C-alpha cells in the first residue's frame, strides 16, 4: 500500500496548498481513482472540505495547465457538470 499512501499524500499536499481538485484531475495528476474516499478521510481528520459543481470545461482548462490533454471532439464539455473539492481555511 506504499504507493496508495504516497498518492494520497501528494493529493493532500495539493489541497493544503489551497487548490481545488476534481475526480478527473485527481486521476490524471495523482492516480487517485476514488477521490471521495480521500475527501472522507480528510474530513474525519478534522479538515473542512468544501465542494461545488463546475462545468467539465473548467476542470479540463485547469488540467491543461499541468499537462497536455485533449478531450474527444464529441464530448459535450460545456454541458457536463463535475464536482470539485477544496480545503476551507
ZISUL-V508537 format. One record per backbone hydrogen bond with DSSP energy under -1.0 kcal/mol. NH is the residue of the N-H (numbers start at 1). CO is the residue of the C=O. If there is no record, write none. Layout:
((NH/CO) (NH/CO))
//
This chain:
((5/1) (6/2) (7/3) (8/4) (9/5) (10/6) (11/7) (12/8) (13/9) (14/10) (15/11) (16/12) (17/13) (18/15) (19/14) (21/85) (26/22) (27/23) (28/24) (29/25) (30/26) (31/27) (32/26) (37/34) (38/34) (39/35) (40/36) (41/37) (42/38) (43/39) (44/40) (45/41) (46/43) (47/42) (50/86) (52/84) (54/82) (56/80) (57/77) (58/55) (59/55) (60/56) (61/57) (62/58) (63/59) (64/60) (65/62) (66/63) (67/63) (75/72) (77/75) (79/76) (80/76) (82/54) (84/52) (85/21) (86/50) (88/48))
//
